[in-house]
């Protein structure tokens, strides 16, 4: 297991169906300083997800960056990923922990106060506040955006790292870190950038200069 740095999570963009483009952007994110890769596939079949996970694991291993699988514990186990990120309607945290063991990273999406309190009681490794701002990337079943006010409300309730996702870019990343988040997670800010490696470097610089909490 690598040292876990939650400062900049690149969540892969499953709208990119061409593997050459997909992995070029993923590696650009790694070169630019992404500290965690979360592999997210909502529509592809299991064998395609598995194959992408295998290649993503090899890339992450080369850059010594943890790979987390979104939702799919079976895929995480199959490729020996470093952990999973689960939502409120996915497998319960207690069962995920039982299956994955004590050393794997498990993150949980949180969109309200009560969920943050429950995550603290469960001793989840980190929480993802989702969405922090409005986003067009994840369109269905999204809770209302929490904003900086929501982040400031949740921060005292959870003692471990907090990562925010949703509508994050260079102009608002610093405010998120200044108000208590340990890092940000982005999809389109990197995947849709003209120069993904440069965009990743710029985001990482903003986060580091702001002084994120490890």
HUDABEL-V668861 format. One record per residue. RES is the residue in three letters. PSI is psi in radians with two decimals (999 if undefined). Layout:
res=(RES | RES)
psi=(PSI | PSI)
This chain:
res=(UNK | UNK | UNK | UNK | UNK | UNK | UNK | UNK | UNK | UNK | UNK | UNK | UNK | UNK | UNK | UNK | UNK | UNK | UNK | UNK | UNK | UNK | UNK | UNK | UNK | UNK | UNK | UNK | UNK | UNK | UNK | UNK | UNK | UNK | UNK | UNK | UNK | UNK | UNK | UNK | UNK | UNK | UNK | UNK | UNK | UNK | UNK | UNK | UNK | UNK | UNK | UNK | UNK | UNK | UNK | UNK | UNK | UNK | UNK | UNK | UNK | UNK | UNK | UNK | UNK | UNK | UNK | UNK | UNK | UNK | UNK | UNK | UNK | UNK | UNK | UNK | UNK | UNK | UNK | UNK | UNK | UNK | UNK | UNK | UNK | UNK | UNK | UNK | UNK | UNK | UNK | UNK | UNK | UNK | UNK | UNK | UNK | UNK | UNK | UNK | UNK | UNK | UNK | UNK | UNK | UNK | UNK | UNK | UNK | UNK | UNK | UNK | UNK | UNK | UNK | UNK | UNK | UNK | UNK | UNK | UNK | UNK | UNK | UNK | UNK | UNK | UNK | UNK | UNK | UNK | UNK | UNK | UNK | UNK | UNK | UNK | UNK | UNK | UNK | UNK | UNK | UNK | UNK | UNK | UNK | UNK | UNK | UNK | UNK | UNK | UNK | UNK | UNK | UNK | UNK | UNK | UNK | UNK | UNK | UNK | UNK | UNK | UNK | UNK | UNK | UNK | UNK | UNK | UNK | UNK | UNK | UNK | UNK | UNK | UNK | UNK | UNK | UNK | UNK | UNK | UNK | UNK | UNK | UNK | UNK | UNK | UNK | UNK | UNK | UNK | UNK | UNK | UNK | UNK | UNK | UNK | UNK | UNK | UNK | UNK | UNK | UNK | UNK | UNK | UNK | UNK | UNK | UNK | UNK | UNK | UNK | UNK | UNK | UNK)
psi=(2.37 | 2.86 | 2.30 | 2.04 | 1.97 | 0.19 | -0.73 | 1.85 | 2.15 | 2.04 | 2.08 | 2.64 | 1.85 | -0.04 | -0.23 | 1.76 | -0.36 | 2.07 | -0.61 | -0.84 | -0.72 | -0.88 | -0.41 | -0.79 | -0.73 | -0.79 | -0.61 | -0.72 | -0.72 | -0.76 | -0.61 | -0.20 | 0.23 | 2.32 | -0.29 | 2.49 | 2.23 | 2.03 | 2.04 | 2.07 | 1.97 | -0.26 | -0.28 | 2.85 | 2.98 | -0.73 | -0.66 | -0.73 | -0.81 | -0.80 | -0.71 | -0.69 | -0.71 | -0.81 | -0.68 | -0.70 | -0.75 | -0.72 | -0.81 | -0.69 | -0.74 | -0.58 | 0.05 | 0.83 | 2.34 | 2.52 | 2.18 | 2.39 | 2.32 | 2.13 | -0.85 | 1.66 | -0.57 | -0.70 | -0.73 | -0.76 | -0.72 | -0.63 | 0.07 | 0.84 | 2.93 | -0.19 | -2.97 | 2.77 | 2.21 | 2.68 | 3.13 | -0.37 | 0.17 | -2.95 | 2.40 | 2.53 | -0.76 | -0.70 | -0.68 | -0.74 | -0.71 | -0.74 | -0.68 | -0.43 | 3.03 | -0.39 | -0.21 | 2.65 | 2.30 | 2.10 | 2.70 | 2.30 | 2.42 | 2.34 | 0.13 | 2.89 | -0.82 | -0.61 | -0.62 | -0.72 | -0.75 | -0.72 | -0.67 | -0.75 | -0.57 | -0.25 | 0.71 | 2.54 | -0.68 | 2.81 | 2.62 | 1.96 | 2.08 | 2.18 | 2.58 | -0.71 | 2.95 | 2.49 | 2.60 | -0.11 | -0.81 | 1.79 | -0.47 | 2.50 | 0.55 | 2.43 | 2.85 | 2.56 | 2.45 | -0.52 | -3.12 | -0.61 | -0.75 | -0.70 | -0.80 | -0.52 | -0.68 | -0.52 | -0.80 | -0.23 | -0.24 | 2.13 | -0.22 | -3.08 | 2.53 | 2.25 | 2.35 | 2.51 | 2.60 | 1.84 | 0.48 | 2.42 | -3.03 | -0.55 | -0.32 | -0.06 | -0.72 | -0.71 | -0.63 | -0.79 | -0.72 | -0.48 | 0.36 | -0.10 | 2.61 | -0.30 | 3.12 | 2.69 | 2.32 | 2.64 | -1.37 | -0.46 | -0.54 | -0.86 | -0.49 | 0.01 | 2.58 | -0.68 | 1.53 | -0.68 | -0.77 | -0.73 | -0.73 | -0.79 | -0.74 | -0.77 | -0.78 | -0.69 | -0.76 | -0.79 | -0.82 | -0.68 | -0.54 | -0.52 | 1.14 | 2.75 | 2.22 | 999)
